[in-house]
Each structure stands twice: as structure tokens, then as C-alpha cells.
Amino acid sequence: MPKLQNRPPKYCRMNKYAVVYYHGKPHYLGLYGSPESRVAYARFVAELQANPAFSPSRGEKQVTVRELTAAFLDYAKANTDPTSYSFHRVIVLDFLRKLYGDNTPVDSFKPSCLKLVREEIIRSRRFCRNIANRCTNRIISIFAGESKLS
């Protein structure tokens, strides 16, 4: 049986950002196609090849909820109809950014945070429970489905 070669992770695109997926986690490199992102990718691959047990340092700039939601809104504006886009804006701007729009890293957004956002949606009395659940599912798609944004 042939031995599989260790290939470096691919330089991918997520909307307008360059991303490398390593051990199932995205590592953001900057704007897609920019010289800075290419340098960051080359550094990432070099560190990975030099040390196979390489674990990206936590000192790197982490993506915040605000940046992720901005990327999602760009994606939604380009790929959905205006009614659906306005629905996304209400969810993101009124609820998600209100509670976690400061400098909250995406990695620290846990299920308990999602529960808090859902309770805020219900508490606002702007939507029925069915729509509140749809909003919650949309938020899940923003965080869990970020690889689908590419």
C-alpha cells in the first residue's frame, strides 16, 4: 500500500478573504490574492514543513464576530435576493452585533452565547417563535457554515 504524501493545506478563498484550513480550523491570511496573504501562506507552509507538530500560535490576530458577520453580509448581498438580504441584516445587526459585536473572537462564541442571542430575539417580540428559530439557524449557518462562504 503506497504511503500518502503530506501535502500542504490549500490556499482557499472565503468571500474576499484568504484562508487555510488546518486540522479542520480556518486560519485567516488577509485579503484573497493580496501579497500579504501570499506571504502569510508561504510562512504558514514553511513552518508546517519545518515542524510537523506545528500548531499555529494564538498570538495571531483572531477573527472577531464583527468581521465574520461583515463577510457574511457581503456574501448575502451578492448571492441572495434583496428581501432575504434585509432579513440577514436584521438578524446580524440588531441581535448578533448588539450582543457580541465588540471585539469578541469567533472562537469564544459558544452554544451558550447562541442561546443568549436566541433569548434576546424572543424577548424583543419582533418575531414569532418560528421566525426566531429560523434566525437562530441562520446564525448557526454564519458560524458553522463559514466554509460554505467560499
MARDREN-276732 format. One record per residue: x, y, z of N, C-alpha, C in turn; residue number from 1. Coordinates in nm, 4 decimals. Layout:
MARDREN-276732
n.px:n.py:n.pz:ca.px:ca.py:ca.pz:c.px:c.py:c.pz:n
X:Y:Z:X:Y:Z:X:Y:Z:NUM
...
***
This chain:
MARDREN-276732
n.px:n.py:n.pz:ca.px:ca.py:ca.pz:c.px:c.py:c.pz:n
0.0842:-0.1174:0.0000:0.0000:0.0000:0.0000:0.0890:0.1241:0.0000:1
0.0701:0.2163:-0.0956:0.1565:0.3339:-0.1025:0.1304:0.4283:0.0140:2
0.2384:0.4909:0.0561:0.2300:0.5859:0.1664:0.1844:0.7220:0.1130:3
0.0901:0.7823:0.1798:0.0397:0.9123:0.1368:0.1414:1.0214:0.1687:4
0.1592:1.1116:0.0755:0.2494:1.2233:0.0991:0.1748:1.3318:0.1769:5
0.2511:1.3989:0.2617:0.1929:1.5113:0.3342:0.1951:1.6331:0.2439:6
0.0798:1.6730:0.2003:0.0695:1.7913:0.1166:0.0350:1.9108:0.2038:7
0.0844:2.0277:0.1675:0.0477:2.1457:0.2458:-0.1002:2.1782:0.2251:8
-0.1615:2.2442:0.3219:-0.3023:2.2813:0.3058:-0.3182:2.3805:0.1910:9
-0.4375:2.3802:0.1315:-0.4636:2.4652:0.0159:-0.4875:2.6102:0.0556:10
-0.4472:2.6983:-0.0311:-0.4749:2.8411:-0.0192:-0.6147:2.8599:-0.0754:11
-0.7121:2.8860:0.0126:-0.8525:2.8914:-0.0270:-0.9072:3.0332:-0.0189:12
-1.0239:3.0484:-0.0756:-1.0923:3.1772:-0.0730:-1.2221:3.1636:0.0038:13
-1.2436:3.2546:0.0983:-1.3712:3.2631:0.1681:-1.4194:3.4052:0.1485:14
-1.5108:3.4217:0.0521:-1.5591:3.5521:0.0101:-1.4408:3.6338:-0.0389:15
-1.3999:3.7375:0.0318:-1.2860:3.8169:-0.0148:-1.1601:3.7918:0.0678:16
-1.1624:3.6887:0.1533:-1.0501:3.6610:0.2414:-0.9787:3.5328:0.2012:17
-0.8482:3.5298:0.2250:-0.7686:3.4093:0.2020:-0.7676:3.3289:0.3308:18
-0.7809:3.1974:0.3146:-0.7945:3.1107:0.4310:-0.7185:2.9813:0.4066:19
-0.6648:2.9250:0.5124:-0.6030:2.7926:0.5082:-0.6735:2.7099:0.6145:20
-0.7205:2.5915:0.5757:-0.7840:2.5023:0.6724:-0.6802:2.4012:0.7188:21
-0.6559:2.4002:0.8495:-0.5578:2.3093:0.9077:-0.6200:2.2458:1.0310:22
-0.6272:2.1148:1.0325:-0.6935:2.0384:1.1387:-0.8382:2.0835:1.1553:23
-0.9028:2.1136:1.0434:-1.0436:2.1495:1.0449:-1.0747:2.2913:1.0884:24
-0.9741:2.3711:1.1163:-0.9973:2.5080:1.1603:-0.9445:2.6057:1.0560:25
-1.0208:2.7121:1.0307:-0.9725:2.8104:0.9343:-0.8698:2.9032:0.9973:26
-0.7670:2.9366:0.9201:-0.6663:3.0341:0.9613:-0.6661:3.1426:0.8550:27
-0.7059:3.2619:0.8943:-0.7228:3.3721:0.8013:-0.5877:3.4380:0.7722:28
-0.5664:3.4684:0.6440:-0.4381:3.5203:0.6000:-0.4444:3.6648:0.5513:29
-0.5608:3.7187:0.5334:-0.5772:3.8545:0.4816:-0.6675:3.8522:0.3602:30
-0.6637:3.9576:0.2814:-0.7455:3.9640:0.1609:-0.6939:3.8653:0.0574:31
-0.7867:3.7973:-0.0092:-0.7508:3.6951:-0.1058:-0.6735:3.7568:-0.2219:32
-0.5623:3.6951:-0.2578:-0.4824:3.7398:-0.3696:-0.3850:3.8514:-0.3381:33
-0.3902:3.9070:-0.2187:-0.3001:4.0168:-0.1847:-0.1601:3.9612:-0.1568:34
-0.0586:4.0453:-0.1765:0.0782:3.9989:-0.1474:0.0961:3.9589:-0.0007:35
0.0276:4.0290:0.0897:0.0390:3.9961:0.2321:-0.0146:3.8563:0.2608:36
-0.1264:3.8201:0.1955:-0.1827:3.6873:0.2199:-0.0939:3.5780:0.1609:37
-0.0308:3.6072:0.0471:0.0605:3.5092:-0.0128:0.1835:3.4869:0.0760:38
0.2347:3.5944:0.1342:0.3490:3.5836:0.2257:0.3079:3.5057:0.3508:39
0.1885:3.5363:0.4043:0.1401:3.4661:0.5228:0.1207:3.3175:0.4931:40
0.0730:3.2843:0.3720:0.0557:3.1450:0.3332:0.1910:3.0746:0.3222:41
0.2883:3.1411:0.2591:0.4218:3.0815:0.2459:0.4838:3.0582:0.3830:42
0.4658:3.1525:0.4753:0.5188:3.1373:0.6114:0.4486:3.0205:0.6815:43
0.3178:3.0092:0.6650:0.2400:2.9016:0.7265:0.2899:2.7658:0.6776:44
0.3072:2.7517:0.5464:0.3528:2.6249:0.4887:0.4960:2.5938:0.5319:45
0.5818:2.6956:0.5353:0.7208:2.6740:0.5764:0.7281:2.6279:0.7215:46
0.6512:2.6899:0.8078:0.6507:2.6480:0.9485:0.5949:2.5078:0.9631:47
0.4972:2.4741:0.8824:0.4378:2.3408:0.8869:0.5373:2.2346:0.8404:48
0.6127:2.2639:0.7353:0.7106:2.1679:0.6844:0.8321:2.1565:0.7760:49
0.8699:2.2661:0.8399:0.9855:2.2633:0.9303:0.9544:2.1853:1.0568:50
0.8324:2.1934:1.1032:0.7933:2.1268:1.2268:0.6574:2.0617:1.2049:51
0.6528:1.9294:1.1810:0.5245:1.8631:1.1553:0.4261:1.8747:1.2714:52
0.4758:1.8947:1.3918:0.3876:1.9105:1.5076:0.3496:2.0569:1.5267:53
0.3657:2.1356:1.4215:0.3388:2.2792:1.4253:0.1933:2.3047:1.4631:54
0.1773:2.3947:1.5560:0.0452:2.4421:1.5943:0.0473:2.5932:1.5840:55
-0.0389:2.6509:1.5010:-0.0359:2.7959:1.4848:-0.0501:2.8661:1.6191:56
0.0309:2.9670:1.6366:0.0312:3.0372:1.7652:-0.0969:3.1147:1.7855:57
-0.1356:3.1284:1.9100:-0.2550:3.2041:1.9436:-0.2277:3.3536:1.9408:58
-0.1017:3.3926:1.9181:-0.0682:3.5333:1.9118:-0.1154:3.5972:1.7818:59
-0.1588:3.5158:1.6863:-0.2089:3.5697:1.5610:-0.3382:3.6462:1.5855:60
-0.3668:3.7374:1.4965:-0.4912:3.8138:1.5078:-0.6088:3.7194:1.4866:61
-0.6995:3.7187:1.5809:-0.8160:3.6330:1.5697:-0.9289:3.7085:1.5012:62
-1.0092:3.6361:1.4276:-1.1234:3.6956:1.3599:-1.2313:3.7220:1.4631:63
-1.2882:3.8405:1.4572:-1.3933:3.8770:1.5517:-1.5296:3.8495:1.4909:64
-1.6306:3.8514:1.5768:-1.7679:3.8317:1.5319:-1.8058:3.9414:1.4328:65
-1.7609:4.0626:1.4575:-1.7913:4.1741:1.3669:-1.7350:4.1480:1.2264:66
-1.6119:4.0996:1.2163:-1.5511:4.0728:1.0862:-1.6220:3.9582:1.0145:67
-1.6564:3.8528:1.0896:-1.7249:3.7392:1.0297:-1.8622:3.7793:0.9777:68
-1.9351:3.8575:1.0561:-2.0682:3.8991:1.0117:-2.0598:3.9944:0.8932:69
-1.9556:4.0776:0.8890:-1.9378:4.1666:0.7730:-1.9127:4.0833:0.6468:70
-1.8301:3.9806:0.6586:-1.8040:3.8925:0.5440:-1.9316:3.8202:0.5030:71
-2.0106:3.7779:0.6003:-2.1359:3.7089:0.5686:-2.2332:3.8021:0.4988:72
-2.2425:3.9276:0.5453:-2.3330:4.0222:0.4805:-2.2892:4.0523:0.3375:73
-2.1574:4.0585:0.3127:-2.1079:4.0752:0.1760:-2.1520:3.9573:0.0896:74
-2.1370:3.8379:0.1450:-2.1780:3.7169:0.0739:-2.3285:3.7177:0.0478:75
-2.4077:3.7525:0.1494:-2.5535:3.7519:0.1350:-2.5992:3.8562:0.0341:76
-2.5350:3.9721:0.0317:-2.5735:4.0765:-0.0630:-2.5476:4.0324:-0.2064:77
-2.4379:3.9605:-0.2274:-2.4021:3.9172:-0.3623:-2.4825:3.7958:-0.4085:78
-2.5276:3.7117:-0.3146:-2.5853:3.5829:-0.3541:-2.7313:3.5616:-0.3170:79
-2.7971:3.6590:-0.2580:-2.9373:3.6407:-0.2226:-3.0206:3.7558:-0.2767:80
-3.1508:3.7369:-0.2737:-3.2407:3.8431:-0.3185:-3.2494:3.9528:-0.2111:81
-3.2964:4.0724:-0.2464:-3.2980:4.1840:-0.1507:-3.3809:4.1584:-0.0250:82
-3.4902:4.0848:-0.0349:-3.5724:4.0558:0.0829:-3.4967:3.9682:0.1814:83
-3.4330:3.8654:0.1296:-3.3554:3.7764:0.2150:-3.2361:3.8499:0.2752:84
-3.1741:3.9374:0.1965:-3.0612:4.0142:0.2474:-3.1045:4.1056:0.3625:85
-3.2210:4.1685:0.3504:-3.2676:4.2556:0.4596:-3.2971:4.1743:0.5849:86
-3.3444:4.0517:0.5682:-3.3665:3.9625:0.6822:-3.2337:3.9310:0.7510:87
-3.1296:3.9029:0.6705:-2.9959:3.8776:0.7271:-2.9453:3.9990:0.8027:88
-2.9644:4.1162:0.7457:-2.9168:4.2390:0.8111:-2.9839:4.2590:0.9462:89
-3.1139:4.2330:0.9541:-3.1855:4.2477:1.0813:-3.1276:4.1541:1.1850:90
-3.1063:4.0294:1.1462:-3.0520:3.9311:1.2404:-2.9135:3.9731:1.2867:91
-2.8270:4.0032:1.1903:-2.6873:4.0309:1.2226:-2.6727:4.1629:1.2964:92
-2.7313:4.2674:1.2438:-2.7095:4.3993:1.3018:-2.7860:4.4193:1.4316:93
-2.9117:4.3770:1.4350:-2.9930:4.4053:1.5531:-2.9649:4.3129:1.6704:94
-2.9328:4.1899:1.6439:-2.9199:4.0955:1.7544:-2.7761:4.0503:1.7790:95
-2.7133:3.9967:1.6771:-2.5800:3.9390:1.6952:-2.4759:4.0457:1.7263:96
-2.4738:4.1529:1.6483:-2.3744:4.2580:1.6736:-2.4058:4.3374:1.7994:97
-2.5321:4.3453:1.8354:-2.5679:4.4185:1.9581:-2.5067:4.3520:2.0804:98
-2.5081:4.2181:2.0830:-2.4562:4.1462:2.1989:-2.3078:4.1131:2.1880:99
-2.2618:4.0770:2.0684:-2.1239:4.0295:2.0532:-2.0474:4.1041:1.9446:100
-2.0897:4.2229:1.9102:-2.0278:4.2980:1.8021:-1.9021:4.3714:1.8395:101
-1.8664:4.3709:1.9663:-1.7409:4.4357:2.0047:-1.6256:4.3485:1.9560:102
-1.5214:4.3378:2.0269:-1.4055:4.2604:1.9830:-1.4101:4.1156:2.0306:103
-1.5251:4.0539:2.0263:-1.5403:3.9151:2.0676:-1.4846:3.8233:1.9593:104
-1.3839:3.7394:1.9910:-1.3309:3.6465:1.8906:-1.4338:3.5387:1.8552:105
-1.4291:3.4942:1.7323:-1.5215:3.3910:1.6860:-1.5030:3.2632:1.7669:106
-1.3790:3.2331:1.8059:-1.3515:3.1106:1.8817:-1.4201:3.1089:2.0173:107
-1.4503:3.2253:2.0721:-1.5129:3.2288:2.2044:-1.6654:3.2329:2.1961:108
-1.7220:3.2279:2.0772:-1.8678:3.2240:2.0617:-1.9123:3.0794:2.0793:109
-1.9675:3.0495:2.1958:-2.0053:2.9137:2.2342:-2.1564:2.8949:2.2204:110
-2.2062:2.7729:2.2363:-2.3504:2.7500:2.2321:-2.4285:2.8317:2.3354:111
-2.3663:2.8591:2.4498:-2.4352:2.9426:2.5489:-2.4551:3.0853:2.4963:112
-2.3620:3.1330:2.4149:-2.3769:3.2659:2.3533:-2.4919:3.2640:2.2529:113
-2.5011:3.1559:2.1759:-2.6114:3.1423:2.0801:-2.7448:3.1402:2.1527:114
-2.7494:3.0712:2.2656:-2.8723:3.0649:2.3444:-2.9111:3.2041:2.3930:115
-2.8133:3.2826:2.4334:-2.8403:3.4184:2.4790:-2.8951:3.5056:2.3655:116
-2.8381:3.4914:2.2457:-2.8871:3.5675:2.1300:-3.0293:3.5251:2.0971:117
-3.0568:3.3957:2.1004:-3.1921:3.3464:2.0718:-3.2922:3.4004:2.1725:118
-3.2543:3.4012:2.2998:-3.3442:3.4555:2.4019:-3.3688:3.6048:2.3800:119
-3.2686:3.6752:2.3325:-3.2853:3.8179:2.3017:-3.3810:3.8377:2.1848:120
-3.3731:3.7504:2.0852:-3.4659:3.7569:1.9719:-3.6085:3.7350:2.0195:121
-3.6273:3.6355:2.1055:-3.7612:3.6060:2.1585:-3.8095:3.7204:2.2460:122
-3.7200:3.7739:2.3299:-3.7555:3.8808:2.4218:-3.7949:4.0096:2.3482:123
-3.7400:4.0303:2.2288:-3.7702:4.1529:2.1547:-3.9146:4.1574:2.1054:124
-3.9793:4.0416:2.0947:-4.1170:4.0281:2.0482:-4.1382:4.0827:1.9071:125
-4.0314:4.0865:1.8285:-4.0429:4.1294:1.6901:-4.0842:4.0147:1.5988:126
-4.0519:3.8904:1.6418:-4.0795:3.7736:1.5600:-4.1512:3.6677:1.6422:127
-4.2284:3.5828:1.5743:-4.2884:3.4677:1.6414:-4.1785:3.3641:1.6653:128
-4.2123:3.2596:1.7378:-4.1114:3.1599:1.7722:-4.0564:3.0896:1.6482:129
-4.1408:3.0650:1.5500:-4.0960:3.0002:1.4271:-3.9884:3.0841:1.3583:130
-4.0093:3.2131:1.3478:-3.9115:3.3018:1.2851:-3.7884:3.3158:1.3745:131
-3.8081:3.3171:1.5063:-3.6944:3.3230:1.5995:-3.6053:3.2002:1.5815:132
-3.6652:3.0837:1.5628:-3.5865:2.9626:1.5381:-3.5144:2.9705:1.4040:133
-3.5791:3.0290:1.3036:-3.5155:3.0468:1.1740:-3.3953:3.1414:1.1854:134
-3.4114:3.2469:1.2656:-3.2998:3.3396:1.2900:-3.1835:3.2669:1.3568:135
-3.2150:3.1835:1.4538:-3.1112:3.1078:1.5233:-3.0388:3.0146:1.4271:136
-3.1120:2.9486:1.3411:-3.0496:2.8607:1.2420:-2.9619:2.9399:1.1456:137
-3.0032:3.0625:1.1145:-2.9233:3.1467:1.0264:-2.7910:3.1843:1.0929:138
-2.7966:3.2127:1.2232:-2.6742:3.2448:1.2976:-2.5814:3.1236:1.3017:139
-2.6388:3.0051:1.3200:-2.5591:2.8828:1.3177:-2.4903:2.8681:1.1824:140
-2.5623:2.8996:1.0750:-2.5023:2.8878:0.9418:-2.3900:2.9875:0.9222:141
-2.3973:3.1029:0.9876:-2.2890:3.2013:0.9768:-2.1625:3.1458:1.0386:142
-2.1735:3.0840:1.1554:-2.0553:3.0347:1.2271:-2.0111:2.8975:1.1782:143
-2.1019:2.8040:1.1690:-2.0638:2.6668:1.1341:-2.0432:2.6502:0.9853:144
-2.1103:2.7280:0.9059:-2.1015:2.7133:0.7616:-2.0108:2.8132:0.6956:145
-1.9117:2.8654:0.7686:-1.8257:2.9660:0.7078:-1.7458:2.9105:0.5918:146
-1.7246:2.7782:0.5873:-1.6543:2.7207:0.4735:-1.7417:2.7237:0.3491:147
-1.8739:2.7340:0.3659:-1.9643:2.7421:0.2515:-1.9627:2.8811:0.1882:148
-1.9009:2.9782:0.2549:-1.8952:3.1126:0.2003:-1.7963:3.1237:0.0858:149
-1.7105:3.0241:0.0693:-1.6092:3.0325:-0.0361:-1.6686:3.0076:-0.1722:150
***
